[in-house]
Amino acid sequence: MKFSYTVLRGVLWFTYLNKVYDWFEERLEIQAIADDITSKYVPPHVNIFYCLGGITLTCFLVQVATGFAMTFYYRPTVTEAFASVQYIMTEANFGWLIRSVHRWSASMMVLMMILHVFRVYLTGGFKKPRELTWVTGVVLGVLTASFGVTGYSLPWDQIGYWAVKIVTGVPDAIPVIGSSVVELLRGSASVGQSTLTRFYSLHIFVLPSSYCRIHVNALPNDT
């Protein structure tokens, strides 16, 4: 009797899920999209190395998702930043997993980006008429590196603090405008709350928005 009830319950669930699928299929044409993806023809010379750009973009999307999740707990102040990161790692539900995925996908994104640049260069993907695509890729590479620099500082531990101090101090070697550039990056003459606020804003809003905008324009001509 118990077995029959379980079978009946399973059949009812299957019927219900079937109706839900049919509802979405009628409106979104899911099967047609799936067929288009699985039956798309590609040139015979294409191999796994041509997927490096897509892997980089996938890592970026993972970064967006995990980074958004951490904004609920992270506090961008010099007195609370480190403690909030510790809270994410030790007390927030699955916080350790989310931050670990965020950290390792960031490293993977940089690695895939470098390999993608090498692949495009070695296969001549930068030559006429694709010069602008190459320039766009270089800009995206700079933005990717900027993600790493700004994100590295957000825990506001000793490593993050000194990394910010060194990076923002580099422009000081530029004649005439060097000190002004340093102050623009830091928000003041020294590294402090203004610096963290600026790096946080860059990391979660300015850089991702710029990356998405440029990537959307580049996708139709991506190599």
C-alpha positions as CSV (number, residue, x, y, z in Angstrom):
1,M,0.0,0.0,0.0
2,K,2.8,2.4,0.9
3,F,4.6,1.5,-2.4
4,S,1.5,2.3,-4.4
5,Y,1.1,5.6,-2.7
6,T,4.7,6.5,-3.4
7,V,4.3,5.6,-7.1
8,L,1.1,7.6,-7.3
9,R,2.7,10.6,-5.7
10,G,5.6,10.3,-8.2
11,V,3.2,10.2,-11.2
12,L,1.4,13.2,-9.9
13,W,4.6,15.2,-9.5
14,F,5.8,14.1,-13.0
15,T,2.4,15.3,-14.5
16,Y,2.7,18.6,-12.6
17,L,6.3,19.2,-13.8
18,N,5.2,18.3,-17.3
19,K,2.5,20.9,-17.3
20,V,5.0,23.5,-15.9
21,Y,7.4,22.6,-18.7
22,D,4.7,22.8,-21.4
23,W,3.7,26.3,-20.0
24,F,7.3,27.6,-20.4
25,E,7.8,25.8,-23.7
26,E,4.7,27.4,-25.2
27,R,6.1,30.9,-24.3
28,L,9.9,30.6,-24.5
29,E,10.4,27.8,-27.1
30,I,12.9,26.1,-24.9
31,Q,13.3,23.0,-27.2
32,A,13.9,25.2,-30.3
33,I,16.7,27.0,-28.4
34,A,18.2,23.7,-27.2
35,D,18.1,22.3,-30.7
36,D,19.8,25.4,-32.1
37,I,22.6,25.1,-29.5
38,T,23.2,21.4,-29.9
39,S,23.1,21.4,-33.8
40,K,25.2,24.5,-34.4
41,Y,28.0,23.8,-36.9
42,V,31.6,25.0,-36.2
43,P,34.7,25.1,-38.5
44,P,36.8,21.9,-38.3
45,H,39.9,23.8,-37.1
46,V,38.1,25.0,-33.9
47,N,39.3,23.3,-30.7
48,I,39.2,23.8,-27.0
49,F,41.6,26.8,-27.2
50,Y,38.8,28.7,-29.0
51,C,36.7,28.4,-25.8
52,L,39.1,30.4,-23.6
53,G,37.2,33.7,-24.2
54,G,33.9,32.0,-23.3
55,I,35.5,30.5,-20.2
56,T,36.8,34.0,-19.2
57,L,33.3,35.4,-19.5
58,T,31.8,32.5,-17.5
59,C,34.3,33.2,-14.7
60,F,33.2,36.8,-14.8
61,L,29.5,35.8,-14.4
62,V,30.5,33.6,-11.5
63,Q,32.3,36.6,-10.0
64,V,29.2,38.8,-10.4
65,A,27.0,36.2,-8.7
66,T,29.3,35.4,-5.8
67,G,30.3,39.0,-5.3
68,F,26.7,40.1,-5.2
69,A,26.0,37.5,-2.5
70,M,28.9,38.8,-0.4
71,T,27.7,42.4,-0.5
72,F,25.0,41.5,2.0
73,Y,27.6,40.9,4.6
74,Y,30.7,42.9,3.6
75,R,31.2,46.3,5.2
76,P,33.4,48.7,3.3
77,T,35.0,50.5,6.3
78,V,38.5,50.4,7.5
79,T,37.3,49.3,11.0
80,E,34.9,46.6,9.9
81,A,36.0,45.3,6.5
82,F,38.3,42.6,7.9
83,A,35.8,41.5,10.6
84,S,33.0,41.3,8.0
85,V,35.2,39.1,5.8
86,Q,35.9,36.9,8.8
87,Y,32.2,36.7,9.5
88,I,31.5,35.6,5.9
89,M,34.1,32.9,6.2
90,T,33.2,31.5,9.6
91,E,29.5,32.3,10.4
92,A,27.5,33.2,7.3
93,N,25.7,30.2,5.8
94,F,27.9,28.9,3.0
95,G,29.9,32.1,3.2
96,W,33.2,30.2,3.1
97,L,32.1,28.5,-0.1
98,I,30.9,31.6,-1.8
99,R,34.0,33.6,-1.0
100,S,36.3,30.6,-2.0
101,V,34.5,30.3,-5.3
102,H,34.8,34.1,-5.8
103,R,38.5,34.0,-5.1
104,W,39.4,31.0,-7.2
105,S,37.2,32.0,-10.1
106,A,39.0,35.3,-10.1
107,S,42.3,33.5,-10.5
108,M,40.9,31.4,-13.2
109,M,39.5,34.4,-15.0
110,V,42.9,36.1,-15.1
111,L,44.6,32.8,-16.3
112,M,42.0,32.2,-19.0
113,M,42.3,35.8,-20.1
114,I,46.1,35.5,-20.5
115,L,45.8,32.3,-22.4
116,H,43.1,33.8,-24.6
117,V,45.3,36.7,-25.5
118,F,48.1,34.4,-26.4
119,R,45.8,32.2,-28.5
120,V,44.5,35.3,-30.5
121,Y,48.0,36.6,-31.0
122,L,49.5,33.3,-32.1
123,T,46.7,32.6,-34.5
124,G,46.9,36.1,-36.0
125,G,43.5,37.1,-34.8
126,F,44.7,40.7,-34.3
127,K,45.4,41.3,-38.0
128,K,43.3,43.3,-40.5
129,P,40.3,43.6,-40.4
130,R,40.2,42.7,-36.7
131,E,42.4,45.4,-35.2
132,L,39.6,46.9,-33.2
133,T,38.6,43.5,-31.7
134,W,42.2,43.2,-30.6
135,V,42.2,46.6,-29.0
136,T,38.9,45.8,-27.3
137,G,40.5,42.6,-25.9
138,V,43.4,44.6,-24.5
139,V,41.1,47.0,-22.8
140,L,39.1,44.0,-21.3
141,G,42.5,42.6,-20.1
142,V,43.3,45.8,-18.3
143,L,39.9,45.8,-16.7
144,T,40.4,42.2,-15.6
145,A,43.7,43.1,-14.0
146,S,42.0,46.1,-12.3
147,F,39.4,43.7,-10.8
148,G,42.3,41.9,-9.2
149,V,43.9,45.0,-7.8
150,T,40.7,46.5,-6.4
151,G,39.4,43.2,-5.0
152,Y,42.7,42.4,-3.4
153,S,42.3,45.4,-1.1
154,L,38.8,44.9,0.1
155,P,39.5,42.5,3.0
156,W,41.7,45.4,4.4
157,D,44.2,43.0,6.0
158,Q,48.0,43.7,6.0
159,I,48.4,42.3,2.5
160,G,45.5,44.3,1.1
161,Y,46.6,47.5,2.8
162,W,50.2,47.4,1.6
163,A,49.1,46.3,-1.9
164,V,47.0,49.4,-2.2
165,K,49.7,51.6,-0.8
166,I,52.2,50.3,-3.3
167,V,49.9,50.3,-6.3
168,T,48.5,53.8,-5.7
169,G,52.1,55.1,-5.0
170,V,53.4,54.1,-8.5
171,P,52.0,57.2,-10.3
172,D,54.0,59.4,-8.0
173,A,57.0,58.8,-10.3
174,I,55.2,60.7,-13.1
175,P,56.6,64.2,-13.4
176,V,54.3,67.2,-12.6
177,I,51.0,65.3,-12.2
178,G,52.2,62.3,-10.3
179,S,51.2,63.5,-6.8
180,S,47.8,64.6,-8.1
181,V,47.1,61.2,-9.6
182,V,48.1,59.5,-6.3
183,E,45.8,61.7,-4.4
184,L,43.0,61.1,-6.9
185,L,43.4,57.3,-6.4
186,R,43.7,57.4,-2.7
187,G,41.1,60.2,-2.0
188,S,43.6,61.9,0.2
189,A,47.4,62.2,0.8
190,S,47.5,58.8,2.6
191,V,45.7,55.4,2.3
192,G,42.6,55.3,4.4
193,Q,38.8,55.2,4.4
194,S,38.5,57.3,1.2
195,T,40.8,54.8,-0.6
196,L,38.8,51.8,0.5
197,T,35.5,53.5,-0.6
198,R,37.0,54.3,-4.0
199,F,38.3,50.8,-4.5
200,Y,35.0,49.3,-3.4
201,S,33.0,51.5,-5.8
202,L,35.4,50.6,-8.6
203,H,35.3,46.9,-7.9
204,I,31.5,46.5,-7.6
205,F,30.1,49.1,-9.9
206,V,32.5,51.0,-12.3
207,L,34.6,48.1,-13.5
208,P,31.8,45.5,-13.9
209,S,29.6,48.0,-15.7
210,S,32.5,49.0,-18.1
211,Y,33.4,45.3,-18.6
212,C,29.8,44.4,-19.5
213,R,29.3,47.4,-21.8
214,I,32.6,46.7,-23.8
215,H,32.0,43.0,-23.9
216,V,28.5,43.4,-25.3
217,N,29.9,45.5,-28.1
218,A,32.7,43.0,-28.7
219,L,30.7,39.8,-28.7
220,P,29.5,40.0,-32.4
221,N,33.1,40.2,-33.5
222,D,34.8,38.1,-30.8
223,T,37.6,35.9,-32.0
